[in-house]
Amino acid sequence: MTKDVIALTSKMPDLRTLLAGLYAGGPELGVNTLADGAVIQLCAPDGRPLVSVEAPILIQVPGETARLLGTGPDLPDSPVWWTEARASTAVAEGGRLAGSFAGRLATVLNGTVWPPEAASTDVVPLATDVAAVPVPATSAPAVDVLTTKAAVVIQDRPLVTMTSWLSDALRGATTDDRALQIVTPPTTRLTLPTRTALHGHPNRWVVQDPDHGFYDGLSGALLHWRGGTFTPVLDENGTASAAKAFTATSTDADERQLILSQRTRHPADEDLILGRALETAWQHLTGTPPAGWSTAEPVNLPWSTRQLTDLARNRAPQPTWLIAVGHPGRPAIATVRITRTPAGVEEDITLTLGYGKDETPPLDAIEPLAETLATQHGLTSMLTSLRSARRDLTIPPRFEAPPVPVSFTLGSEAVRDVGLAQALRPPLNLSSSRLGPPTEPALHYLLGDGTDPRTWNTLQQLTRHLKGA
C-alpha cells in the first residue's frame, strides 16, 4: 500500500528546499532520481525507494485544488505549487517520511499539507529492517504489486485522479500487456478521466469492502485474487454475482449529468487549430470557455487551443490524450483524444456537465450547437445523452444508471456517405432536422428527453438503418 501526501505552496520549491525536505529521514538515507530528474526518491541505505516525489506543478486553473482535494478552510486556490509525495507503506516509516517531507516544504514556504493530519517536521529514523521486507518487482513509483498479468496500484484517498503517476502506470501496463488494477476502500470515488482510463478490459477498479470482500467498483462483480490478478467470482453456472454494497440505493437521484460524445475531422494543414469544437460547445452550454487543460490531473494549464495544438503536432503521428475542466460553479470536464488518420486529424471528445436537482440541463441548446459544430468545426457525429449521477462528476463504487440518449447528429460528410435520401428516412417515424447548407446538410435526430431507457433501442435501429445504406 502507498501513502500520498501533497504540499501546496505559493512559491516554487527549489532544489535546496526539496533536499531539505528529503532530510526528513536523517543523514543515513540516500537520494535517487528517475525520469531524467522529474522524480526524486528518498531511499534506504540498500537503495530501496521509500518516498518518491514528483517535480512541483504550478496549478493555474481556478478551483482545481478544491475539485480534487475538497474545500477545506486551509486549502489555497490557484495559483499554487503542487508537490506530491508517494510513500511505500511496505516499510512502516514510509507514510511518516512523506508527511515530514511535505510538512518541511510547507513550513519553509508558508504552505499547507494535504491531508493535514499527515504533516509534521519530525526526523523519522528508519527503524525497520528493510532486508526483511520483500523488494517490489517494479521500479514504477505508482505500482505496488506487479505480476505477469496485472500492475496493482493501492490508493487510500477520497478521490483517485488520473495523475501523471497513474498515467505512467497505465502506459506501462498496456505496453507489457498487463491489466491496471486500482484497489481502494469503499469510501473512494474516481474522477471521470480515471474512470475512462479503467473502462477497457482488463483494467479494473477493485473495491475492498470490510463487510463484502473485494468487488468491481464499475460493474459490481464480486472479485478474488487468483493467478496474479483480480478476477470475478463465478458460481457453478459461470455467472458472476454483484456485491450488495454496489447495489445500495443511490443518494444522487435528483442530480444529473449531460454528456456530449463528439467526433470531428479536419484537414491536416499547417493552419489547423485544435480544441475549437470543444471550446465552442463549452461556451454554448456554460457561457464560458474551458478554464484549463492538461495531459493529467491536476489540470494545471490555462485554456489555450494554440498550446494544445502544438502539443498534438509535436507528438504526431502518436495520438494525444488530454483533459479539460471548467470554471467553479458549473461542474464540467472533458477528455479529448487527438489522432492523425489517413482522412485528416480527428478529435474524439466526451464533454460531461453536472446539474443539481434545481438545475435544468439545457437540452434546447443542443440542436443549435450541433449546427454550429457541423458547419464550422468539422463535426462527423455527436451523441447527446442524460443520466442520473452526481453533479460533481465523480464516480462512486455503486450502481449508476447508464446514460439515456437524447439526440444524434450526423455531419454533412457522413450524410453524403450514407446518402441524403436514406438518411432522411429514419425508422420509427423519427424526426430529423436539416442543419447547414440545403445542398449538403447535416442531420439532427431527436430521440427523446433522456428519461426512457428504451431510447437505446431507438438509437440502435437508427444506426443500423444508417450503416445499412
FINUVO-354193 format. One record per residue (C-alpha): x, y, z; residue in one letter. Coordinates in pm, 1 decimal. Example, Ala and Ser with C-alpha at 12.3 -4.5 7.8 and 13.67 -1.06 7.14 Angstrom:
BEGIN
1230.0  -450.0  780.0  A
1367.0  -106.0  714.0  S
***
This chain:
BEGIN
0.0  0.0  0.0  M
116.3  357.8  -59.3  T
51.3  689.6  107.7  K
5.5  1011.2  -92.9  D
87.0  1345.9  68.4  V
73.9  1681.8  -112.7  I
245.4  2009.3  -23.4  A
67.2  2321.6  -154.5  L
286.8  2631.9  -154.7  T
271.4  2981.6  -301.4  S
639.8  2963.9  -402.3  K
807.6  2701.8  -617.3  M
1013.9  2457.2  -408.0  P
1368.7  2486.7  -538.7  D
1621.3  2203.6  -528.8  L
1764.6  2315.5  -195.0  R
1418.4  2316.0  -33.6  T
1336.4  1974.4  -180.1  L
1659.5  1829.8  -45.6  L
1590.1  1984.3  294.9  A
1253.2  1811.0  289.2  G
1413.8  1482.1  195.9  L
1636.0  1515.1  503.9  Y
1324.0  1406.5  695.6  A
1481.2  1062.8  728.7  G
1813.2  1184.9  862.7  G
2158.9  1163.0  705.8  P
2160.0  781.2  677.3  E
1911.4  779.0  387.8  L
2008.0  841.5  27.4  G
1856.4  1024.4  -270.5  V
1798.0  893.7  -623.2  N
1635.4  1036.5  -937.0  T
1413.1  889.3  -1209.1  L
1264.9  1008.8  -1537.8  A
1550.9  1244.0  -1620.0  D
1523.2  1411.5  -1279.7  G
1142.5  1455.3  -1284.2  A
1111.0  1221.1  -983.3  V
1330.9  1237.0  -672.3  I
1337.6  938.7  -437.5  Q
1431.6  911.5  -73.3  L
1599.8  571.8  -41.6  C
1702.1  329.7  231.3  A
2074.3  250.6  268.7  P
2031.1  -51.6  38.6  D
1885.2  173.3  -236.0  G
1521.5  74.2  -181.6  R
1286.8  371.1  -254.1  P
1088.6  486.3  48.5  L
934.1  812.5  -80.2  V
901.7  927.7  -442.6  S
849.7  1299.4  -507.1  V
727.9  1431.6  -839.9  E
850.4  1763.1  -979.2  A
637.5  2055.3  -849.5  P
348.2  2161.5  -1073.4  I
213.8  2517.9  -1089.9  L
-167.4  2496.2  -1078.0  I
-303.1  2797.9  -1267.5  Q
-665.0  2680.7  -1303.4  V
-920.3  2827.3  -1057.2  P
-1096.6  2570.3  -840.1  G
-869.6  2278.0  -927.3  E
-742.0  2215.5  -573.9  T
-1099.9  2222.0  -442.3  A
-1217.3  1984.7  -717.5  R
-956.5  1723.8  -631.9  L
-890.3  1774.9  -259.2  L
-1213.1  1923.3  -122.5  G
-1289.7  2264.8  20.0  T
-1100.6  2267.3  348.2  G
-1052.7  2610.6  510.6  P
-674.0  2599.3  470.2  D
-658.2  2474.6  112.0  L
-535.6  2751.3  -119.5  P
-677.8  2821.7  -464.8  D
-467.6  2881.5  -775.3  S
-205.6  2985.0  -844.9  P
-35.8  2732.9  -619.8  V
257.5  2493.2  -646.2  W
153.7  2128.1  -605.9  W
430.7  1890.3  -489.9  T
313.7  1530.6  -447.8  E
499.2  1265.4  -248.4  A
416.7  896.9  -269.0  R
545.3  671.0  8.5  A
554.5  293.5  17.2  S
397.9  161.7  335.4  T
572.3  -172.0  285.4  A
816.5  -2.6  521.6  V
638.0  122.3  834.8  A
809.9  461.8  833.0  E
716.0  542.2  471.2  G
395.9  735.5  537.7  G
554.1  938.4  819.7  R
852.2  1018.1  597.5  L
621.4  1153.2  326.4  A
433.0  1360.3  583.4  G
755.3  1501.7  724.2  S
883.7  1584.0  375.0  F
562.6  1772.1  287.2  A
548.6  1939.2  629.6  G
900.7  2070.7  589.4  R
821.7  2216.4  246.4  L
506.7  2380.1  382.2  A
694.3  2523.2  681.2  T
977.2  2672.1  475.9  V
746.9  2808.4  202.4  L
449.4  2903.1  424.9  N
219.1  2648.9  261.8  G
-24.5  2375.8  362.0  T
-26.5  1996.2  356.1  V
-295.7  1756.5  233.8  W
-414.8  1560.2  417.6  P
-347.0  1798.5  708.2  P
-310.9  1520.8  966.0  E
-9.4  1384.6  774.6  A
201.8  1698.1  822.4  A
498.8  1705.5  1056.7  S
857.1  1827.6  1060.2  T
995.7  1544.8  1271.2  D
1301.5  1348.3  1170.8  V
1178.9  992.4  1109.4  V
1468.2  748.8  1156.4  P
1447.5  423.0  965.6  L
1393.7  152.6  1227.6  A
1252.8  -120.8  1003.5  T
1493.9  -392.2  895.9  D
1446.5  -337.2  522.1  V
1643.8  -653.1  446.5  A
1342.3  -846.7  578.7  A
1097.5  -664.3  351.3  V
1047.1  -816.3  2.2  P
1166.3  -589.3  -276.7  V
877.4  -499.9  -513.7  P
926.8  -625.7  -870.3  A
872.0  -280.9  -1018.7  T
1054.7  47.5  -1045.0  S
736.6  244.9  -1124.3  A
652.8  466.4  -821.9  P
277.2  419.3  -863.5  A
274.9  37.7  -879.6  V
254.7  -158.2  -554.6  D
227.2  -515.6  -685.7  V
346.8  -639.3  -1023.5  L
267.2  -983.6  -1164.6  T
276.2  -1128.9  -1513.1  T
-93.3  -1038.7  -1550.4  K
-150.5  -719.7  -1353.2  A
1.3  -395.7  -1227.8  A
-178.5  -324.4  -899.4  V
-198.4  25.8  -752.9  V
-333.6  57.7  -396.8  I
-484.4  400.5  -324.4  Q
-618.9  519.3  10.8  D
-750.5  865.0  -73.3  R
-1104.9  1005.1  -112.6  P
-1068.5  1076.1  -485.3  L
-846.7  883.6  -727.1  V
-732.9  1116.9  -1003.5  T
-557.0  1048.9  -1332.9  M
-222.3  1177.9  -1210.4  T
95.7  1151.6  -1412.6  S
191.0  867.4  -1173.6  W
-120.5  674.3  -1268.5  L
-91.2  763.8  -1635.5  S
262.3  622.5  -1641.7  D
143.6  306.9  -1467.2  A
-136.9  264.3  -1723.8  L
100.1  320.9  -2013.4  R
350.0  69.7  -1875.5  G
80.1  -190.7  -1809.2  A
-60.5  -151.8  -2159.7  T
284.7  -182.4  -2316.5  T
354.5  -502.2  -2118.2  D
6.2  -647.0  -2188.1  D
-93.4  -629.8  -1822.4  R
-414.0  -515.2  -1654.6  A
-403.3  -197.8  -1446.5  L
-599.9  -265.0  -1127.2  Q
-659.0  9.5  -870.5  I
-750.4  -106.8  -519.3  V
-934.2  137.3  -291.7  T
-1157.2  142.3  18.1  P
-1534.6  177.8  -40.1  P
-1526.3  547.5  53.6  T
-1316.0  632.8  -251.9  T
-1452.1  784.2  -573.0  R
-1295.4  822.5  -917.9  L
-1270.6  1126.5  -1141.0  T
-1414.8  1087.5  -1489.6  L
-1069.5  1072.2  -1655.6  P
-970.3  787.0  -1422.0  T
-1292.9  603.2  -1495.4  R
-1234.5  648.6  -1868.1  T
-885.4  500.3  -1836.1  A
-1013.2  195.6  -1642.9  L
-1317.7  129.7  -1858.0  H
-1147.3  -103.2  -2103.9  G
-1092.5  -470.8  -2021.8  H
-883.9  -599.8  -1849.2  P
-832.9  -285.7  -1637.6  N
-1033.4  -282.8  -1317.0  R
-1133.4  -77.1  -1013.1  W
-1112.3  -311.4  -714.0  V
-1301.5  -201.8  -402.4  V
-1200.3  -361.9  -73.4  Q
-1511.3  -361.5  142.7  D
-1469.9  -475.7  505.6  P
-1811.4  -648.1  500.0  D
-1828.0  -775.9  140.1  H
-1469.4  -851.3  42.0  G
-1347.8  -735.9  -299.0  F
-1576.2  -619.6  -578.5  Y
-1551.8  -427.4  -904.2  D
-1638.0  -61.1  -846.1  G
-1774.8  -18.9  -1201.0  L
-1963.4  -346.0  -1257.8  S
-2026.7  -466.3  -900.5  G
-1890.0  -816.6  -968.3  A
-1750.4  -994.2  -663.1  L
-1376.3  -1049.0  -707.8  L
-1097.8  -1263.6  -572.1  H
-721.9  -1273.4  -622.0  W
-633.3  -1566.9  -843.6  R
-341.7  -1633.4  -1072.8  G
-178.4  -1298.2  -1010.1  G
-482.4  -1082.2  -1085.3  T
-826.3  -987.9  -951.1  F
-1094.6  -1185.7  -1136.7  T
-1472.5  -1231.5  -1088.9  P
-1601.7  -1498.1  -852.1  V
-1815.9  -1732.8  -1065.5  L
-2087.7  -1970.1  -948.4  D
-2139.7  -2322.5  -1080.6  E
-2311.3  -2177.2  -1389.3  N
-2018.3  -1948.8  -1464.6  G
-2213.1  -1638.8  -1358.9  T
-2067.5  -1352.3  -1159.0  A
-2261.7  -1212.8  -861.6  S
-2290.4  -845.0  -769.1  A
-2187.7  -719.7  -426.3  A
-2468.7  -588.8  -205.7  K
-2272.7  -269.8  -139.5  A
-2267.9  -196.5  -513.2  F
-2646.7  -222.2  -549.4  T
-2723.6  0.4  -248.9  A
-2970.7  281.2  -312.8  T
-2812.9  593.8  -458.2  S
-2849.0  928.6  -280.2  T
-2787.7  1124.8  -601.1  D
-3120.0  1053.2  -775.3  A
-3200.8  1423.1  -821.6  D
-2863.0  1507.3  -975.1  E
-2789.5  1465.4  -1344.4  R
-2511.4  1469.9  -1599.4  Q
-2538.1  1590.7  -1958.5  L
-2294.6  1404.9  -2185.0  I
-2189.3  1502.5  -2536.8  L
-1979.7  1250.0  -2729.7  S
-1844.4  1422.8  -3040.0  Q
-1614.5  1328.9  -3324.3  R
-1465.7  1592.0  -3552.3  T
-1238.1  1561.4  -3855.6  R
-1013.6  1829.7  -4003.3  H
-772.5  1852.7  -4296.0  P
-416.3  1810.8  -4172.6  A
-282.0  2150.2  -4277.3  D
-36.6  2379.2  -4104.4  E
-305.0  2634.2  -4012.0  D
-517.7  2381.9  -3819.5  L
-605.4  2482.2  -3461.8  I
-745.8  2201.2  -3249.7  L
-977.5  2230.6  -2949.8  G
-1213.1  2482.1  -3107.8  R
-1503.7  2237.6  -3130.0  A
-1473.5  2167.1  -2758.3  L
-1435.6  2536.7  -2680.5  E
-1748.0  2617.7  -2883.7  T
-1955.7  2351.3  -2708.2  A
-1834.4  2466.0  -2365.8  W
-1909.5  2831.2  -2440.6  Q
-2251.0  2743.2  -2583.6  H
-2359.8  2534.6  -2284.5  L
-2198.3  2721.2  -1992.7  T
-2136.9  3076.1  -2114.9  G
-1759.6  3047.5  -2069.9  T
-1475.7  2861.1  -2242.4  P
-1289.9  2584.1  -2057.2  P
-1080.3  2704.9  -1765.7  A
-781.5  2477.3  -1816.4  G
-627.0  2175.2  -1982.0  W
-352.8  1921.1  -1922.1  S
-248.4  1565.6  -2002.8  T
-306.7  1456.2  -1640.5  A
-471.0  1563.5  -1316.6  E
-439.3  1808.8  -1152.6  P
-520.2  2018.8  -1458.6  V
-264.8  2296.3  -1437.8  N
-256.6  2499.6  -1762.7  L
-491.9  2785.8  -1855.8  P
-704.9  2700.7  -2158.1  W
-519.8  2753.8  -2486.4  S
-614.3  2598.1  -2819.3  T
-277.4  2705.5  -2960.5  R
-77.3  2526.9  -2690.8  Q
-274.2  2202.1  -2709.7  L
-242.6  2208.2  -3090.8  T
134.0  2247.4  -3058.2  D
146.0  1951.1  -2820.0  L
-57.5  1729.3  -3054.3  A
155.2  1833.3  -3353.1  R
478.2  1757.7  -3167.4  N
350.0  1412.9  -3065.9  R
216.8  1314.9  -3409.6  A
183.8  1054.9  -3550.2  P
130.2  924.3  -3195.4  Q
-213.9  1011.9  -3052.7  P
-257.4  1275.7  -2782.4  T
-495.0  1235.4  -2486.4  W
-583.2  1534.6  -2273.3  L
-824.7  1665.5  -2011.2  I
-1011.3  1997.2  -1993.6  A
-1200.4  2137.1  -1692.4  V
-1443.7  2422.5  -1639.3  G
-1470.6  2716.4  -1403.9  H
-1601.1  2678.7  -1046.2  P
-1978.5  2690.6  -1022.6  G
-2061.0  2466.0  -1318.5  R
-1900.5  2123.1  -1293.5  P
-1771.6  2034.0  -1640.2  A
-1492.4  1809.9  -1760.7  I
-1389.2  1669.2  -2096.6  A
-1148.4  1411.4  -2227.9  T
-1009.9  1451.8  -2579.2  V
-819.1  1203.2  -2794.1  R
-648.5  1354.8  -3099.1  I
-546.6  1111.1  -3372.5  T
-376.3  1150.6  -3709.8  R
-557.3  933.8  -3966.6  T
-541.3  896.3  -4347.4  P
-853.3  1115.6  -4363.7  A
-700.5  1400.2  -4160.5  G
-688.6  1486.2  -3789.4  V
-970.4  1350.6  -3571.8  E
-1082.3  1461.7  -3226.4  E
-1284.4  1223.1  -3010.7  D
-1437.6  1440.0  -2739.8  I
-1651.0  1347.7  -2439.7  T
-1783.7  1653.6  -2256.2  L
-1977.9  1598.8  -1932.2  T
-2160.1  1867.3  -1733.3  L
-2319.2  1830.9  -1388.2  G
-2657.8  1965.6  -1272.7  Y
-2827.5  1969.0  -931.5  G
-3190.1  1896.6  -851.0  K
-3293.4  2260.3  -903.4  D
-3099.1  2298.6  -1230.4  E
-3227.8  2214.1  -1577.4  T
-2986.5  2070.6  -1834.2  P
-3003.6  2290.3  -2149.6  P
-3142.0  2030.6  -2389.9  L
-3294.8  2301.1  -2610.6  D
-2942.2  2431.0  -2678.1  A
-2819.1  2106.1  -2832.2  I
-2962.9  2146.3  -3184.3  E
-2823.7  2498.0  -3242.7  P
-2489.8  2379.0  -3103.4  L
-2497.0  2082.5  -3339.9  A
-2549.6  2315.6  -3636.4  E
-2254.9  2534.0  -3535.0  T
-2028.7  2232.5  -3490.7  L
-2140.2  2080.7  -3821.1  A
-2096.7  2396.4  -4027.6  T
-1785.3  2542.4  -3863.6  Q
-1589.7  2269.6  -3683.3  H
-1591.2  1954.9  -3896.1  G
-1841.8  1756.1  -3687.9  L
-1869.4  1395.0  -3802.3  T
-2114.1  1277.1  -3536.5  S
-2244.6  1367.2  -3192.1  M
-2445.8  1164.4  -2942.3  L
-2610.0  1361.1  -2661.6  T
-2733.4  1174.3  -2354.6  S
-2853.6  1234.8  -1999.7  L
-2801.7  1029.7  -1685.5  R
-2887.5  1034.6  -1317.3  S
-2549.9  1076.0  -1147.6  A
-2353.2  1304.1  -919.1  R
-2339.9  1675.1  -1000.1  R
-1971.3  1688.4  -906.3  D
-1897.0  1435.6  -1185.7  L
-1716.7  1189.2  -957.5  T
-1782.5  814.9  -972.0  I
-1880.5  626.6  -652.7  P
-1833.4  247.0  -620.9  P
-2201.7  166.6  -662.9  R
-2451.8  117.1  -940.0  F
-2535.0  419.9  -1151.8  E
-2792.3  400.1  -1428.5  A
-2638.3  425.2  -1776.1  P
-2696.8  743.5  -1977.0  P
-3010.8  768.4  -2188.1  V
-2981.0  905.8  -2544.8  P
-3139.8  1240.9  -2620.6  V
-3028.2  1311.8  -2977.5  S
-2789.5  1203.7  -3250.4  F
-2626.8  1431.4  -3507.2  T
-2472.8  1315.9  -3833.3  L
-2228.4  1555.2  -4000.7  G
-2265.1  1656.2  -4365.1  S
-1978.9  1433.2  -4484.4  E
-2133.3  1132.7  -4308.7  A
-2474.4  1217.6  -4454.6  V
-2317.4  1222.4  -4800.0  R
-2162.5  879.7  -4736.7  D
-2497.1  736.5  -4623.1  V
-2695.4  909.6  -4896.0  G
-2925.7  1201.3  -4821.4  L
-3240.7  1016.4  -4929.3  A
-3162.8  724.0  -4699.2  Q
-3064.1  947.1  -4407.4  A
-3387.9  1144.5  -4440.3  L
-3597.3  828.2  -4397.5  R
-3510.8  716.4  -4042.3  P
-3703.8  424.5  -3888.1  P
-3975.8  450.1  -3624.3  L
-4101.8  782.4  -3761.6  N
-3810.5  965.9  -3603.5  L
-3794.7  1335.3  -3675.6  S
-3480.7  1480.4  -3832.0  S
-3374.9  1840.1  -3878.4  S
-3152.9  1965.3  -4160.0  R
-2860.9  2172.2  -4038.6  L
-2644.8  2396.0  -4254.8  G
-2649.3  2432.7  -4635.0  P
-2955.3  2275.2  -4802.0  P
-2739.7  2104.2  -5064.9  T
-2502.5  1939.5  -4812.3  E
-2686.4  1933.8  -4480.6  P
-2602.6  1768.8  -4154.5  A
-2894.1  1587.0  -3991.7  L
-3004.0  1606.2  -3629.4  H
-3228.1  1325.3  -3496.7  Y
-3430.1  1384.6  -3180.2  L
-3453.0  1055.7  -2986.1  L
-3618.1  1150.2  -2655.6  G
-3591.1  1358.7  -2340.3  D
-3334.3  1143.7  -2161.8  G
-3578.0  967.3  -1928.9  T
-3673.6  646.0  -2115.9  D
-3400.7  376.0  -2134.7  P
-3584.9  220.6  -2430.8  R
-3440.0  504.7  -2636.5  T
-3126.4  290.2  -2667.4  W
-3329.5  55.4  -2889.9  N
-3434.1  353.4  -3099.1  T
-3072.4  463.4  -3140.6  L
-2968.7  109.2  -3228.0  Q
-3228.7  87.2  -3503.3  Q
-3127.8  428.5  -3636.7  L
-2759.1  336.7  -3656.1  T
-2843.9  5.1  -3825.3  R
-3053.1  195.7  -4078.4  H
-2770.3  439.6  -4148.6  L
-2499.3  172.6  -4166.6  K
-2719.9  -47.8  -4382.5  G
-2709.8  215.5  -4653.3  A
***
